[in-house]
Amino acid sequence: MTLALRLLDAVAWGDQEIAGDRVRTLLAHLVAAGGEGVGATRLEEWLWPDDAPADPRKALQVIVSRARKQTAPDVIERVGTRYRCGLEPDQVDAWRLQHLARSARRAAAAQEWAAARDTAEQVLAIDVGDTEPGPLGDLRRSARDDVDSCRAVLGEAASRLGDHARAVPILQPLVTGPTPAEPLFEAYLRSLSETAGTAEALARYDAYRRALADELGTTPGDRLRALHAELLALEDPQRSGVRYDDTDLIGRAADVSALRESTRTARVVTILGPGGLGKTRLAHVIARGASQPAVHFVELAGVVSGDGVLPTLASAVGVRDSTTNRPVRPRPTDLRTRLIDRLGSVPTLLVLDNCEQVVDAVADLVAALITQVQALTVLTTSRTALGIRAERVYALPQLGHDDATTLFRDRALAARPGVELRDEVVGPLVDRLDGLPLAIELAAARVRAMSVTAIAERLDQRFSLLRGSTRGVPERHQTLQAVIDWSWNLLDADDRDALTALSAFHDGFDLEGAEWVVGSAALTHVESLVSQSLLTVVEDDTVRYRMLETVREFGRDRLEQTGRGTTVRGAVRAWALHVSRTTAARFFGPDQIDTIDALTRDEGNLAVELDRAIASDDAEATAVIGATLITLWQVSGNFLRAFDASESAAQVIMRHPVAPQDADAARTLLAWDAMFQGLFREAADQALLDALDTLGPGDDSRLAALVQISGVLAQVTGDHAATAEERLIALSGSPDRHLAGLAARWWMHLAENAGDLDVALHALDLALSNSEESDGPWQVHALRAERAGLLVQGGRRIEAAREAERAIDVLLRLHAVDDAAQQRMVIALGAIDAGDLAEAQSQAERLEAETAEVGVVGWGSSEPVRAELAFARGDRQSAARLHLDGWCLMQRLTVSLAMSLDRAAPWLLFGRAAYLHSVVLADTAGAPDAASTTAYVESLEALSETLAGSLADLDHPSAGALAFAVGRWVVTHLPDAADTGARLMVLAHASGYNQVYPSMDWERAVRDVQQVAPDLIDRARPGIGDDSAARFTQLRETVDRLRSAQSLRR
């Protein structure tokens, strides 16, 4: 809810001031009373203290009515004989401030300092106006008291969180009196010691001690006296075992900040993670910056049994086995007692590094120490958590892509200055190294003798490649193999077998998947591997487990060494077949979203199994897994991946007899391959069509429709296009709703491609009428998305946006990211057309966020939206640059289709058109510059090449868009050819050119042209062909005239 009633900085309803002294007084009393309300009699006395009206009750009702009229009916509620404010707490500024202040104080009392700080900041951001006599002044004075209390909370929280430079100026005025509150004074002294030095803090303490003695005859409290002892100790700090870095720490600033806060608020903190993440180095950073007078860093990597933990720790902090010159056999109880005494002398940070191999002994010792040493904080690094109640685990993440890249570049340049570091090589290389700093540094060191490309090519043998020889580095960190061996050696035989078996999953797994390859004891083994940081728990809607690629490769190597590889791969194959078969039946039905969710989580594993099945000529697995994945990719809009897999999978299926239980899977896969070949090649292979005929349509009506339509689309290009369209039109009237709906949908695509949007919308309505809820949500919402696309293409952007809003949420739930991105773009463009630029900006930002992880490019990228926003704001130069960026992004879109990806690809034609048209709009008065002229000449040639093909293969909306842009450029810059340019624009419009972008809107373009040449467009209209063939010929002739004229200019 938004803030509605304001009484603190003004008396207003939103931004509208509330008039009337008695109305203002009434509201102040009701808000001050909170939810309890005030009796009518008491209100009457407050409103008329001296001159009561003849009818006080009626007069009160008049004041209430005036208040409601200036605000809202529910602002004042009547409950029996009482009146109360009926708003929610966050709708009234005074209530909101009061609530936040209480929350800040509660968080401080619970020592939840980050929450206390954040909430106190919200309170201090609320403006409280001047006080005045009466209830409004009382309300504001109470609010100011809350603000003052939160200023103290903020100062103490800043100090507790280590933000000492901020804490001192906040706390200083609060502790200036002779006897300030001791908790605040303690926080102030700590921050003063950090900022001005220990001596200054000791001097302030001494002044406070003398003031207490002189004025009250008492002494500081226990906590202040303990702080005094701590400050004295800081004059001579103890540091043992702490090392300094010899290179910059990259990518860990957020981790350092989080760990510093954790060690200030928790007694025991464990930095948890697999080997090679940099836990030890990070622990040294925390140790160096610790505020405790004593810091001891104890390395436990060399301790091989639990019995050695206590002696190693005692020795490291300076506790000896004997207090005499004569050696004696140490007794653990005596040693522990002396250790406790030593650690309890001053506030201490104890860092225990590499605890995993002796974790039980460390856990027992730490649990005992923190209960017996008050001012002790323990920081551990481990691949296994201690598992004690006081422990706060900090799971250290892998480096992100950018930080990993920076680290590699830094270390590579240090190893060999001048080494070539191309982004397109370095980026994928560091991604394969799991964000492990050790692996990245070892790889970077290899540039002394190798190129980065050579390193990347050899990463499949990473354990032999990534070896180091840096002096002073522990042997366990000299090779990547040693890092994983360290954890491997801590596992028992059964856990080792489980690790090797689970490494067969390419993309993580859930517990059910683990049971298929490990057996009924999977949970026990998974828990063990998680505890050793060899598996990572990833929890979203479900719990899954992932291995670092480095660990997975280690496990695969060990799996082959054991000779169990064939058995384990067979188990994974059985799992993939089970998943595919059990989910195939739920694709189209009420469980569709849950089914897609589950399959998407395992998509990576299933895709690997499909590749393996194709490579091994495994017809059963190819059909079953392939059909499931291709259906998934259909729903999620990943047609390019489906096309890439379909042909090779179909070849495997056609070489073998199809088992009856796999016939539907084979039909699905072969039908899609036939459609892809017909759409993207001249025609489908006859052998493929024969195989489909042999299988027959089957008994499932949905699948039978797919098989029949695939036969039509198998010959949809070239001379057969008209016949194919006629058959689709006929089939769209079938009594079988699945057949009619699918035929209508493909008829819609052909009509749209021909530029006939009215027919396309009619066909889409037919498809929608044949859809039912029992099909699942995808079909209806995908068709709504198609409708949005047709409407926006025709320039009906606001109407399209409404349709897109109905579709987008379901598409996102179905993981149809490309389709959803297009709908987000449509919504943004509709907002631009409606003049709501703030909403368009918001949609553009959401588009960027939703597509950042998946790299959606071209139609669904944010550049065109930002370009159109720039146009709407009058910044035409930026708009042209952004459309150029969008077109360049489209050019980088590569797909494994048989079609030519030259300048005639539809998305490239449209991207070029948008860029050229934006250049026209951005050109200043006078002759075009060289870049503008070059864009025109190249666009004219691309248009000519496009029109050199056949009419059947022409994408009319995209080719028309380029014709429109070329024509607009000619009208603007070539006066002697303006009639030809206008003719080209009119032909583009008649051909149904794509008007997705507001800047390319036909009506706007006509108005712009008419301002310069009022009758130019009208002169170009006569004689335009009645059908697409005639217009196609006219387009060719018009472009040829422009090319001839351009040759003469040259």
Secondary structure, DSSP 8 states (H G I E B T S, - for coil): ----EE-SS--EETTEE---HHHHHHHHHHHHHGGG-EEHHHHHHHH-SSS--SSHHHHHHHHHHHHHHHS-GGGEEEETTEEEE-S-GGGBHHHHHHHHHHHHHHHHHTT-HHHHHHHHHHHHTS------SSHHHHHHHHHHHHHHHHHHHHHHHHHHTT-HHHHHHHHGGGG-SSS--HHHHHHHHHHHHHHH-HHHHHHHHHHHHHHHHHHTS----HHHHHHHHHHHHHTS-EEES----SS---S-HHHHHHHHHHHHH-SEEEEE--TTS-HHHHHHHHHHT--SSEEEEEE-TT--SGGGHHHHHHHHTT--S-SSSS-----HHHHHHHHHHHHTSS-EEEEEE--GGGHHHHHHHHHHHHHH-TTEEEEEEESS----TTEEEEE-----HHHHHHHHHHHHHHHSTT----HHHHHHHHHTTTT-HHHHHHHHHGGGTS-HHHHHHTGGGHHHH-B---TTS-GGGSBHHHHHHHHHTTS-HHHHHHHHHHTT-SS-B-HHHHHHHH-TTHHHHHHHHHHTTSSEEEESSSEEEE--HHHHHHHHHHHHHHT-HHHHHHHHHHHHHHHHHHHHTTSSSTTHHHHHHHHHHTHHHHHHHHHHHHHTT-HHHHHHHHHHHHHHHHHTT-HHHHHHHHHHHHHHHHTS---GGGHHHHHHHHHHHHHHHHHHSSS--HHHHHHHHHH-S-S-HHHHHHHHHHHHHTT-SGGGHHHHHHHHHHHTT-SSHHHHHHHHHHHHHHHHHTT-HHHHHHHHHHHHHT--GGG-HHHHHHHHHHHHHHHHHTT-HHHHHHHHHHHHHHHHHTT-HHHHHHHHHHHHHHHHHTT-HHHHHHHHHHHHHHHTTTT--GGGSSHHHHHHHHHHTT-HHHHHHHHHHHHHHHHT-----SS--STTSHHHHHHHHHHHHHHHHH--SSS--HHHHHHHHHHHHHHHHHHTS-STT--HHHHHHHHHHHHHHHHHH-GGGHHHHHHHHHHHHHTT----SGGG-HHHHHHHHHHHSTTHHHHH-TT--SSHHHHHHHHHHHHHHHHHHHHHH-
